Amino acid sequence: MAAEAVDLILTADAVLTVDAAGTVVEAGAVAIRAGVIVAVGPAVDLLARFVAVEVLASPGCVIAPGWVNTHTHLAMNLFRGAADDVTLEVFLERMISAEMRTLSAETVSIGTRAGIAECLAGGTTTALDMYWFPRASRAVAAEAGFRLLNGPIFMGDQDPEGRDFAGMLAEGRAILADNRAETPDDDLWVMPHSAYLLDRGQLESIRALAADAGARVHTHASESHGEVAMAAQVNGDRPVAVLDQAGLLTARTVLAHAVHLTDGEIDRIAASGVAVAHCPVSNLKLGCGIARVPDLLAADAAVSLGTDGAASAGALDMFAAVRMAALLHKGTTNDPTMISAERAVRLGTVDGARAVGLADVGTIEAGMQADLQVVRVETLNAQPTRDPWSALVYAATATDVRHTVARGRIVLRDRVLQTIDENTALRELSEVAAR
């Protein structure tokens, strides 16, 4: 039989498919055509079956799905280091003030471009991004070949363009209409910041906006004790209850953080189908606490992973988030079997994809989008590699990512970004930060 034509074949020491069975293909390969995976299997078989425009061989590496970051603020890298070693409440005070002075479509584009460069260099191919000027961010992401999910953000009476809440709602409708026209099959999002910066009436208006547009919802909830107290002061109840009463607690909602939850709130989150974006690095750095992830998982709640913004977490590093998720909860439960390496990878890939409504991302299987990372494990910090899951989680770092593929397009090749000029991104980021 004649060989089938494909665009790209990746080969490596192992392919972590992250399929339902946790299949690992030793000496494996992935064949890609038109941005979609057409076959996964032993390299010797795929190289005989297909003829490719390019075969990218990566000995000493493993292939895994690209990370899916389910909570971040990409352009907040503009303020990296501006509010370290402070409480969440002080952090927010400094950030909001700086954002209102600094942000524009131009500065957000610059921050987003550098943020996406950092993501792609670290194997992240998808992010749920809550930040101002979402049109600007989407344009940058499209140029870079990065899957960015975003939408209008609402922070009470705070807006860098000076709109009141009614003006923000009108602008939100326009953004959602533009997004639908641009990519009709793309999930739409609205992003109310929190139950402490928005009152009940505003939250209900945002819920109506989401319902009219068929949009998903992303918001912060119960990140710190201070936030819980502020929500009670503004809305008379705890954040999860306020969101629930406003109609925002549904299977189409992603809650960021969810650190301070009661047993009843965990049960309600699980029953409603809400997904929790666990951000362990940011939560620890801000002294917010440790989310009850083992209890959420025991309740069969949907849990995924995020970095938060670089201003709070230090970096947009999903390797750090995945490793911390695997380690932290072993310590809180005194159970070394809690969140295995494989489960941690799932939290950072397929569980994240499902949390944001993506059915064709997060695993390496025929018919899935070709969002992949090729990670070098033939290193001093990872050898000998007896278990590729463990090597990826407990040994590898973001700088071990050798290649990144997004929708079948090589966007990082041999540690060199292909769709973003790294030097330009760094220079522009530094210039804005110096203002």
C-alpha positions as CSV (number, residue, x, y, z in Angstrom):
1,M,0.0,0.0,0.0
2,A,1.2,3.5,-0.8
3,A,2.2,5.6,2.2
4,E,-0.3,8.2,3.4
5,A,0.8,11.8,3.2
6,V,1.0,13.9,6.4
7,D,2.5,17.2,7.4
8,L,4.5,16.3,10.4
9,I,5.7,13.2,12.3
10,L,7.1,13.6,15.8
11,T,9.2,10.8,17.2
12,A,10.6,10.4,20.8
13,D,11.5,7.9,23.4
14,A,7.9,7.8,24.7
15,V,4.5,9.3,24.0
16,L,2.3,10.1,27.0
17,T,-1.1,9.9,25.4
18,V,-3.1,10.9,28.6
19,D,-5.9,8.8,27.1
20,A,-8.4,7.1,29.4
21,A,-6.1,4.1,29.9
22,G,-3.0,6.2,30.5
23,T,-1.3,4.6,27.5
24,V,2.5,5.2,27.1
25,V,3.9,4.4,23.7
26,E,7.6,3.5,24.0
27,A,9.7,4.6,21.1
28,G,6.6,6.3,19.9
29,A,5.5,8.7,17.2
30,V,2.6,11.1,16.4
31,A,1.5,11.8,12.9
32,I,-0.2,15.1,12.1
33,R,-2.2,16.4,9.2
34,A,-3.9,19.8,8.8
35,G,-3.3,20.5,12.5
36,V,-5.0,17.3,13.7
37,I,-3.5,14.1,15.0
38,V,-4.1,11.3,12.6
39,A,-2.2,8.5,14.3
40,V,-0.2,7.6,17.4
41,G,1.9,4.5,17.8
42,P,5.3,2.9,17.6
43,A,7.6,5.1,15.5
44,V,8.6,2.1,13.3
45,D,5.0,1.6,12.3
46,L,4.1,5.2,11.7
47,L,7.2,5.9,9.6
48,A,6.3,2.9,7.4
49,R,2.7,3.9,7.1
50,F,3.1,7.7,6.5
51,V,5.3,10.0,4.4
52,A,5.7,13.4,6.0
53,V,6.7,16.8,4.9
54,E,8.9,16.8,8.0
55,V,10.0,14.2,10.5
56,L,11.1,15.8,13.7
57,A,13.0,13.2,15.7
58,S,13.6,13.9,19.4
59,P,15.7,11.2,21.0
60,G,16.0,11.6,24.8
61,C,12.6,13.2,24.9
62,V,9.0,12.4,25.7
63,I,5.9,13.8,23.9
64,A,3.0,15.0,26.0
65,P,-0.1,17.1,25.4
66,G,0.5,20.9,25.7
67,W,-0.4,22.3,29.1
68,V,-3.8,23.9,29.5
69,N,-3.6,26.9,32.0
70,T,-7.1,27.4,33.3
71,H,-6.5,30.7,35.2
72,T,-4.1,33.4,34.3
73,H,-3.7,37.1,33.7
74,L,-1.1,37.0,30.9
75,A,-0.3,40.8,30.6
76,M,0.1,41.1,34.4
77,N,3.7,40.3,33.7
78,L,4.0,44.0,33.2
79,F,3.9,44.3,37.0
80,R,6.0,41.3,37.9
81,G,7.9,42.0,41.1
82,A,5.8,45.1,41.9
83,A,4.0,43.5,44.8
84,D,5.8,40.5,46.2
85,D,5.7,39.3,49.8
86,V,2.4,41.0,50.6
87,T,-1.1,39.9,51.4
88,L,-3.7,39.4,48.6
89,E,-5.5,42.5,49.8
90,V,-2.3,44.7,49.6
91,F,-1.5,43.0,46.3
92,L,-4.9,43.9,44.8
93,E,-4.6,47.5,46.0
94,R,-1.3,47.9,44.3
95,M,-2.2,46.1,41.1
96,I,-5.5,47.8,40.5
97,S,-4.0,51.2,41.0
98,A,-1.1,50.4,38.6
99,E,-3.4,48.9,36.0
100,M,-5.7,51.9,35.9
101,R,-2.6,54.1,35.3
102,T,-0.8,51.9,32.9
103,L,-3.0,49.7,30.8
104,S,-4.0,50.3,27.2
105,A,-4.5,48.2,24.2
106,E,-0.9,48.8,23.3
107,T,0.6,47.8,26.7
108,V,-1.7,44.8,27.1
109,S,-0.6,43.6,23.6
110,I,3.1,43.9,24.7
111,G,2.5,42.1,28.0
112,T,0.4,39.4,26.3
113,R,3.0,38.8,23.6
114,A,5.7,38.3,26.2
115,G,3.4,36.1,28.3
116,I,2.5,33.9,25.3
117,A,6.2,33.6,24.5
118,E,6.8,32.4,28.1
119,C,3.9,30.0,27.8
120,L,5.0,28.5,24.5
121,A,8.6,28.1,25.7
122,G,7.2,26.2,28.7
123,G,5.0,23.8,26.8
124,T,1.7,25.6,27.4
125,T,-0.6,25.8,24.3
126,T,-3.9,27.0,25.8
127,A,-4.8,29.6,28.5
128,L,-7.9,31.0,30.0
129,D,-6.9,34.6,30.3
130,M,-8.8,37.2,32.5
131,Y,-7.5,40.6,31.6
132,W,-8.4,44.0,30.2
133,F,-8.4,44.8,26.5
134,P,-9.3,41.2,25.4
135,R,-9.5,42.2,21.7
136,A,-5.8,43.1,21.8
137,S,-4.8,39.9,23.5
138,R,-6.8,37.8,21.0
139,A,-5.1,39.5,18.1
140,V,-1.6,38.8,19.6
141,A,-2.6,35.1,20.3
142,A,-3.8,34.6,16.7
143,E,-0.5,35.8,15.4
144,A,1.5,33.6,17.7
145,G,-0.6,30.4,17.1
146,F,-1.7,30.3,20.7
147,R,-5.1,29.1,21.9
148,L,-6.3,32.0,24.1
149,L,-9.8,32.0,25.7
150,N,-10.9,35.3,27.0
151,G,-13.8,37.8,27.1
152,P,-14.9,41.0,28.7
153,I,-13.8,41.5,32.3
154,F,-15.9,43.3,35.0
155,M,-14.5,44.8,38.2
156,G,-17.3,46.9,39.6
157,D,-16.5,50.6,38.9
158,Q,-12.9,49.9,37.9
159,D,-12.1,50.3,34.2
160,P,-8.9,51.6,32.6
161,E,-10.9,53.3,29.9
162,G,-13.2,55.1,32.5
163,R,-16.5,53.4,31.7
164,D,-19.2,53.0,34.3
165,F,-20.8,49.6,34.8
166,A,-23.4,50.2,32.2
167,G,-20.7,51.1,29.7
168,M,-18.8,48.0,30.6
169,L,-21.9,45.9,29.9
170,A,-22.3,47.5,26.5
171,E,-18.7,47.0,25.6
172,G,-19.0,43.4,26.8
173,R,-21.8,42.8,24.4
174,A,-19.8,44.3,21.6
175,I,-16.7,42.1,22.4
176,L,-18.8,39.0,22.6
177,A,-20.4,39.8,19.2
178,D,-16.9,40.4,17.7
179,N,-15.6,37.1,19.1
180,R,-18.6,35.2,17.7
181,A,-18.2,36.7,14.3
182,E,-14.5,36.1,14.3
183,T,-14.6,32.4,15.4
184,P,-18.2,31.1,15.4
185,D,-17.1,27.8,16.9
186,D,-15.1,29.3,19.7
187,D,-16.3,29.2,23.3
188,L,-17.4,32.7,24.5
189,W,-16.5,33.9,27.9
190,V,-17.5,36.6,30.4
191,M,-15.3,37.4,33.3
192,P,-16.8,38.9,36.5
193,H,-13.8,39.5,38.7
194,S,-15.3,38.4,42.0
195,A,-18.1,38.6,44.6
196,Y,-16.3,41.3,46.5
197,L,-15.7,43.8,43.6
198,L,-19.1,43.3,42.2
199,D,-22.5,43.6,44.0
200,R,-25.3,41.2,43.6
201,G,-27.1,43.3,41.0
202,Q,-24.0,43.6,38.9
203,L,-23.4,39.8,39.1
204,E,-27.0,39.2,38.0
205,S,-26.5,41.5,35.0
206,I,-23.4,39.7,34.0
207,R,-25.2,36.4,34.3
208,A,-27.9,37.7,31.9
209,L,-25.2,38.8,29.5
210,A,-23.6,35.4,29.6
211,A,-27.0,33.7,29.0
212,D,-27.9,35.9,26.1
213,A,-24.5,35.2,24.4
214,G,-24.3,31.6,25.4
215,A,-21.0,32.4,27.1
216,R,-19.1,30.6,29.8
217,V,-18.1,32.3,33.0
218,H,-14.8,32.7,34.7
219,T,-14.4,34.3,38.1
220,H,-12.3,34.4,41.3
221,A,-13.8,32.8,44.5
222,S,-12.6,32.3,48.1
223,E,-9.0,32.9,47.4
224,S,-8.2,34.2,50.9
225,H,-9.9,34.8,54.3
226,G,-9.9,38.5,53.5
227,E,-11.8,37.9,50.3
228,V,-14.4,35.9,52.1
229,A,-14.9,38.7,54.6
230,M,-15.1,41.3,51.8
231,A,-17.7,39.4,49.9
232,A,-19.8,39.2,53.1
233,Q,-19.4,42.9,53.6
234,V,-20.4,43.7,50.0
235,N,-23.0,41.0,49.4
236,G,-23.9,39.6,52.8
237,D,-22.7,36.1,52.2
238,R,-19.7,33.9,51.3
239,P,-18.4,34.1,47.7
240,V,-19.7,30.7,46.6
241,A,-23.2,31.5,48.0
242,V,-23.2,34.9,46.4
243,L,-22.3,33.5,43.0
244,D,-24.8,30.7,43.4
245,Q,-27.6,33.2,44.2
246,A,-26.7,35.2,41.2
247,G,-27.0,32.2,38.9
248,L,-23.3,32.0,38.1
249,L,-22.6,28.5,39.6
250,T,-23.1,26.2,36.7
251,A,-21.3,23.5,34.7
252,R,-20.1,26.3,32.4
253,T,-18.3,28.2,35.1
254,V,-14.6,28.0,36.1
255,L,-13.8,29.3,39.7
256,A,-10.2,30.4,40.2
257,H,-8.6,29.4,43.5
258,A,-11.5,28.2,45.7
259,V,-9.0,27.9,48.6
260,H,-11.4,28.5,51.6
261,L,-14.4,26.2,51.1
262,T,-16.8,24.7,53.6
263,D,-17.9,21.1,53.2
264,G,-21.2,22.3,51.9
265,E,-19.6,24.5,49.3
266,I,-17.5,21.6,48.1
267,D,-20.7,19.5,47.7
268,R,-22.4,22.4,45.9
269,I,-19.5,22.9,43.5
270,A,-19.4,19.1,42.7
271,A,-23.2,19.0,42.2
272,S,-23.3,22.0,40.0
273,G,-20.5,20.8,37.7
274,V,-18.4,23.9,38.3
275,A,-14.7,23.5,37.6
276,V,-12.1,24.7,40.0
277,A,-8.8,26.2,38.7
278,H,-6.3,25.3,41.4
279,C,-3.4,27.7,41.5
280,P,-1.1,26.3,44.2
281,V,2.0,28.5,43.5
282,S,0.2,31.8,43.6
283,N,-1.9,30.7,46.7
284,L,1.3,29.9,48.6
285,K,3.2,33.0,47.5
286,L,0.4,35.3,48.6
287,G,-0.1,33.3,51.8
288,C,-3.7,32.6,50.9
289,G,-3.6,28.9,52.1
290,I,-3.9,25.5,50.5
291,A,-7.0,24.5,48.6
292,R,-8.9,21.4,49.7
293,V,-8.1,19.6,46.4
294,P,-8.2,16.1,47.9
295,D,-11.7,16.8,49.2
296,L,-12.8,18.3,45.9
297,L,-11.5,15.3,44.1
298,A,-13.2,12.9,46.6
299,A,-16.5,14.7,45.9
300,D,-15.9,14.2,42.2
301,A,-15.6,17.9,41.5
302,A,-13.8,19.0,38.3
303,V,-10.3,20.3,39.2
304,S,-7.7,21.8,36.8
305,L,-4.6,23.8,37.2
306,G,-3.6,27.4,36.6
307,T,-0.6,29.7,37.2
308,D,-2.5,32.9,38.0
309,G,-0.6,36.0,36.8
310,A,3.1,36.4,36.8
311,A,2.8,39.4,39.2
312,S,1.3,37.0,41.9
313,A,2.9,33.7,41.0
314,G,6.3,35.0,39.7
315,A,6.1,33.1,36.4
316,L,3.6,31.5,34.0
317,D,5.1,28.1,34.7
318,M,2.8,25.2,34.4
319,F,5.6,22.7,35.2
320,A,5.7,24.4,38.6
321,A,2.0,24.3,39.1
322,V,1.8,20.6,38.1
323,R,4.7,19.6,40.4
324,M,3.3,21.7,43.3
325,A,-0.1,20.1,42.9
326,A,1.5,16.6,43.1
327,L,3.6,17.5,46.1
328,L,1.5,19.8,48.2
329,H,-1.4,17.5,48.7
330,K,0.8,14.5,49.6
331,G,1.9,16.8,52.5
332,T,-1.5,17.9,53.6
333,T,-2.9,14.4,53.7
334,N,0.3,12.5,54.7
335,D,-0.5,10.2,51.8
336,P,2.2,9.8,49.1
337,T,-0.3,8.2,46.8
338,M,-2.4,11.4,46.7
339,I,-2.3,13.0,43.2
340,S,0.2,10.7,41.4
341,A,2.4,12.0,38.7
342,E,0.0,10.7,36.1
343,R,-2.9,12.4,37.8
344,A,-1.0,15.6,38.0
345,V,-0.3,15.6,34.3
346,R,-4.0,15.0,33.7
347,L,-4.9,18.0,35.9
348,G,-2.6,20.1,33.7
349,T,-3.8,18.8,30.4
350,V,-7.1,16.9,29.7
351,D,-8.8,18.0,32.9
352,G,-8.0,21.6,32.1
353,A,-9.3,21.2,28.5
354,R,-12.6,19.7,29.8
355,A,-12.9,22.5,32.4
356,V,-12.9,25.1,29.7
357,G,-15.2,23.2,27.3
358,L,-12.6,21.8,24.8
359,A,-13.4,18.3,23.7
360,D,-10.6,18.0,21.1
361,V,-7.6,19.1,23.2
362,G,-5.7,17.6,26.1
363,T,-4.8,14.1,24.9
364,I,-2.7,12.6,22.2
365,E,-5.2,10.5,20.2
366,A,-6.4,10.4,16.6
367,G,-8.8,13.1,15.8
368,M,-7.5,15.5,18.5
369,Q,-6.0,18.9,17.9
370,A,-2.2,18.6,17.6
371,D,-1.2,20.6,20.7
372,L,1.9,19.0,22.0
373,Q,5.1,19.5,23.9
374,V,8.3,17.6,23.4
375,V,10.3,17.5,26.7
376,R,13.9,16.5,27.1
377,V,14.4,14.0,29.8
378,E,17.9,12.9,28.9
379,T,19.3,15.3,31.4
380,L,21.2,15.3,34.7
381,N,18.0,16.2,36.6
382,A,15.9,13.5,35.0
383,Q,18.1,10.5,34.3
384,P,17.6,7.6,34.7
385,T,14.1,7.9,33.4
386,R,12.4,4.8,34.7
387,D,8.9,6.3,34.6
388,P,8.2,9.0,32.0
389,W,5.2,10.4,34.1
390,S,7.5,10.9,37.1
391,A,10.2,12.4,34.9
392,L,7.8,15.0,33.5
393,V,6.3,15.9,36.9
394,Y,9.1,15.5,39.5
395,A,12.3,16.2,37.4
396,A,11.6,18.2,34.2
397,T,11.3,22.0,34.1
398,A,9.9,24.5,31.7
399,T,13.4,25.0,30.2
400,D,13.5,21.3,29.3
401,V,10.8,21.8,26.6
402,R,12.6,21.3,23.3
403,H,9.7,21.8,20.9
404,T,6.1,23.0,21.2
405,V,3.4,22.3,18.6
406,A,0.2,24.2,18.5
407,R,-2.6,23.1,16.2
408,G,0.0,21.2,14.2
409,R,2.3,24.2,13.8
410,I,5.8,24.2,15.3
411,V,5.9,27.3,17.5
412,L,9.0,26.4,19.5
413,R,11.8,24.5,17.7
414,D,15.0,23.6,19.5
415,R,14.1,26.2,22.2
416,V,13.8,29.0,19.6
417,L,10.4,30.6,19.3
418,Q,9.1,30.6,15.8
419,T,6.1,33.0,15.9
420,I,7.3,35.6,18.4
421,D,10.7,37.4,18.3
422,E,11.9,36.8,21.9
423,N,14.4,39.8,21.9
424,T,11.7,42.2,20.7
425,A,9.2,40.9,23.3
426,L,11.7,41.3,26.1
427,R,12.7,44.8,25.0
428,E,9.1,46.0,24.7
429,L,8.1,44.4,28.1
430,S,11.1,46.1,29.8
431,E,10.2,49.5,28.2
432,V,6.6,49.4,29.5
433,A,7.6,48.2,32.9
434,A,10.1,51.1,33.2
435,R,7.3,53.7,32.6
